[in-house]
Amino acid sequence: MENNEEWFIDKIIHIIKMGEMMNLNLINVDSVSIRSEANVITAVCFRNTQLENIHASNSPEKLTKDFMTTLMVTSSGMLTEWLIMRENLLIKMPKLYNYILTIYENYNVKNWNKGGSKTEKTKKTVTFIGDITETKYFNRLNTTLHDYLKSNSPSFIEKVLICCKKGITYSDTDYLEDFSLDIPINQEAAVISEFCFANSIPEGWYDLEDPLNDIAMKELMIESSDRVAEWLTMKDTLLEEGLEGLYEEVIILLTETFELTERN
């Protein structure tokens, strides 16, 4: 974790110490499902942030667009550190990464429901009204994502494509399949935070007096975690297939869609 910030390393050390107190043995840790990983990431980077101020019944804080802008800066900063750790440990010490996930899941999110998006069987190719669907670029993006993302649900692919469509400001530019665009990891984290966290909040929740009661918070965490699981599945699949350029092209398009340039 030599590339992580000290404050984040301290947080991970604290988690490991919790594992020792819980008598969890690193040697006996099994591999962790991607949904369990998503639960932990959602809890660390979204649930256990300023969002708790909204959830607290005696808090004067309201769920507003301005609040979410500030929260996404915090969440993307935390997620940046997590992604750096994930990339490093999955290569060098996957057992330790699974250990960290197991500790936090048992301590904080053990009772979270696991999403059922993978049960969707119907393949659906997204179609849109408008000339954007007639471009070579979008047609290739649409086809390639459907061809490779067999482990993702059709509804997730549709969400990604709809967001990508909004970010397309050119017509026949090909995405870059053969080399990395070297997207900064904080830009990736900002996009994931916006797509998986902020966009999981229904519009009707904003400015309500008590938008995040216990039931609503649980629903939000399940939806957010489901999106994170789908996102990690997409990322891992595209990178394993040698399509890093395509993955980073999605990041670029969603950066435009969510207007995140200034944040980065």
C-alpha positions in Angstrom: 0.0 0.0 0.0 3.0 2.3 -0.6 0.9 4.4 -3.0 -1.9 5.1 -0.4 -2.2 8.1 1.8 -1.3 7.7 5.5 -4.8 8.4 6.7 -6.2 5.6 4.6 -3.5 3.2 5.7 -4.4 4.0 9.3 -8.0 3.2 8.5 -7.1 -0.2 7.0 -4.8 -1.0 10.0 -7.8 -0.3 12.3 -9.9 -2.7 10.3 -7.2 -5.4 10.6 -7.1 -4.8 14.3 -10.9 -5.4 14.4 -10.3 -8.7 12.7 -7.8 -9.7 15.4 -10.4 -8.8 18.1 -13.0 -10.9 16.2 -10.5 -13.8 16.0 -10.6 -13.9 12.3 -7.5 -15.8 10.9 -5.9 -14.6 7.7 -5.0 -18.2 6.8 -8.6 -19.4 6.9 -10.1 -16.6 4.8 -11.8 -17.7 1.7 -12.2 -15.8 -1.5 -14.9 -13.1 -1.3 -17.7 -12.6 -3.8 -17.8 -9.5 -5.9 -21.1 -8.5 -4.2 -19.6 -8.8 -0.8 -16.7 -6.6 -2.0 -19.2 -4.1 -3.3 -21.0 -4.1 0.0 -17.8 -3.2 1.8 -16.8 -0.5 -0.7 -20.3 1.0 -0.5 -20.2 1.1 3.3 -16.7 2.6 3.5 -17.0 5.1 0.7 -20.6 6.1 0.9 -22.6 4.9 3.9 -20.1 5.8 6.6 -19.5 9.4 5.5 -21.4 12.7 5.9 -24.4 10.7 4.7 -24.8 9.6 8.3 -25.6 13.2 9.2 -28.7 12.9 7.0 -29.7 9.6 8.4 -29.4 10.8 12.0 -32.9 11.6 13.3 -31.8 14.7 15.2 -29.7 16.2 12.4 -30.8 19.5 10.8 -28.9 18.5 7.7 -31.0 18.1 4.5 -30.4 16.0 1.5 -29.8 18.6 -1.2 -27.9 18.8 -4.5 -25.2 21.0 -2.8 -24.9 18.4 0.0 -24.5 15.6 -2.6 -21.8 17.6 -4.5 -19.8 17.9 -1.3 -20.4 14.2 -0.4 -19.3 13.0 -3.7 -15.9 14.8 -3.3 -15.5 12.9 0.0 -16.7 9.6 -1.5 -14.6 9.8 -4.6 -11.5 10.7 -2.4 -12.1 7.6 -0.3 -12.8 5.4 -3.4 -9.6 6.6 -5.0 -7.6 5.3 -2.1 -9.6 2.0 -2.1 -9.1 1.5 -5.8 -5.3 2.1 -5.4 -5.3 -0.6 -2.6 -7.4 -3.0 -4.6 -5.2 -2.8 -7.6 -2.1 -3.3 -5.5 -3.3 -6.1 -3.2 -5.1 -8.1 -5.8 -1.8 -8.5 -7.6 0.6 -8.8 -4.6 -1.5 -10.0 -1.7 -5.0 -11.1 -2.7 -5.4 -13.1 0.6 -4.9 -9.9 2.6 -7.4 -8.0 0.4 -10.0 -10.8 1.0 -9.2 -10.6 4.8 -9.9 -6.9 4.9 -13.2 -7.4 3.1 -14.2 -10.3 5.3 -13.5 -8.3 8.5 -15.5 -5.3 7.4 -18.4 -7.3 6.0 -18.7 -9.3 9.3 -18.5 -6.2 11.4 -20.6 -3.7 9.4 -22.6 -5.2 6.5 -23.1 -8.9 7.2 -26.9 -8.5 7.1 -27.1 -6.5 3.9 -29.1 -8.3 1.3 -27.3 -9.5 -1.8 -28.7 -8.0 -5.0 -30.4 -10.2 -7.6 -29.5 -8.4 -10.8 -27.6 -11.4 -12.2 -30.8 -13.3 -12.4 -32.0 -11.2 -15.4 -31.7 -13.5 -18.4 -33.2 -11.5 -21.3 -30.6 -10.0 -23.5 -31.5 -6.5 -24.5 -29.7 -4.2 -27.0 -30.3 -0.6 -26.2 -31.9 1.6 -28.9 -32.3 5.4 -28.7 -34.3 7.9 -30.6 -32.0 10.4 -32.4 -29.1 10.6 -34.7 -26.6 9.5 -32.1 -27.5 5.9 -32.6 -26.6 6.2 -36.3 -22.9 6.9 -35.5 -20.3 4.3 -36.0 -18.8 5.1 -32.6 -22.0 4.5 -30.6 -23.0 1.4 -32.5 -19.6 -0.1 -31.8 -19.7 0.8 -28.2 -23.2 -0.6 -27.9 -22.3 -3.9 -29.6 -19.0 -4.4 -27.9 -20.4 -3.9 -24.4 -23.2 -6.4 -25.1 -20.7 -8.9 -26.6 -18.3 -8.9 -23.7 -20.3 -8.1 -20.6 -22.0 -11.5 -20.3 -21.8 -11.5 -16.6 -23.5 -8.1 -16.3 -27.3 -7.6 -16.2 -29.0 -6.1 -19.2 -30.3 -3.3 -17.1 -26.9 -2.3 -16.0 -25.5 -2.2 -19.5 -28.5 -0.1 -20.5 -27.8 2.4 -17.7 -24.1 2.7 -18.8 -25.0 3.2 -22.4 -27.6 5.8 -21.6 -25.0 7.7 -19.6 -22.4 7.3 -22.3 -24.8 8.6 -24.9 -25.2 11.8 -23.0 -21.4 12.3 -22.9 -20.8 11.8 -26.7 -20.0 15.1 -28.3 -18.5 13.7 -31.4 -19.7 11.3 -34.1 -17.3 8.8 -35.7 -14.4 8.8 -33.4 -13.3 5.2 -32.6 -12.7 4.2 -29.0 -9.2 3.1 -28.3 -8.9 -0.6 -27.8 -5.1 -1.2 -28.0 -3.6 1.0 -25.4 -4.2 2.8 -22.2 -5.4 6.3 -22.1 -3.9 6.7 -18.7 -7.0 8.0 -17.0 -6.1 9.3 -13.5 -7.5 7.0 -10.8 -9.2 9.9 -9.0 -11.2 10.5 -12.2 -12.3 6.9 -12.3 -13.3 7.1 -8.6 -15.3 10.3 -9.3 -17.2 8.6 -12.1 -17.9 5.4 -10.1 -19.1 7.5 -7.1 -21.5 9.5 -9.3 -22.8 6.5 -11.2 -23.1 4.1 -8.3 -23.8 6.4 -5.3 -25.3 9.7 -6.3 -27.4 8.3 -9.1 -28.9 5.7 -6.8 -30.8 8.4 -5.0 -34.3 9.0 -6.3 -35.0 12.6 -7.3 -38.0 12.7 -5.0 -35.8 12.3 -1.9 -34.1 15.7 -2.3 -35.2 18.4 0.2 -37.5 16.1 2.2 -37.5 16.6 5.9 -36.6 12.9 6.6 -35.5 11.3 3.4 -33.2 8.7 4.9 -35.0 6.8 7.6 -33.8 3.3 8.3 -35.8 1.6 5.6 -34.8 4.2 2.9 -31.1 4.0 3.9 -31.1 0.2 3.6 -32.8 0.4 0.2 -30.3 3.0 -0.9 -27.3 0.9 0.2 -28.6 -2.2 -1.5 -29.1 -0.3 -4.8 -25.7 1.4 -4.5 -23.9 -1.8 -3.7 -25.7 -3.6 -6.6 -24.3 -0.9 -8.9 -20.8 -1.2 -7.5 -20.9 -5.0 -8.0 -22.0 -4.5 -11.6 -19.3 -1.9 -12.1 -16.5 -4.0 -10.7 -17.7 -6.9 -12.9 -17.6 -4.7 -16.0 -14.2 -3.3 -15.1 -12.6 -6.7 -14.4 -14.1 -8.3 -17.5 -12.9 -5.5 -19.9 -9.4 -5.5 -18.4 -9.2 -9.3 -18.6 -10.2 -9.1 -22.3 -7.5 -6.5 -23.0 -10.1 -3.8 -23.5 -8.6 -1.3 -21.1 -9.0 1.4 -23.7 -12.7 0.8 -24.0 -13.1 0.9 -20.2 -11.3 4.2 -20.0 -13.3 5.5 -22.9 -16.4 4.8 -20.8 -14.8 6.8 -18.0 -14.2 9.7 -20.3 -17.8 9.7 -21.6 -19.3 9.6 -18.1 -16.9 12.3 -17.0 -18.6 14.5 -19.6 -22.1 13.3 -18.7 -21.7 14.1 -15.0 -19.7 17.3 -15.7 -16.9 16.1 -13.4 -14.0 17.9 -15.1 -13.8 20.6 -12.5 -13.9 18.1 -9.7 -10.8 16.4 -11.1 
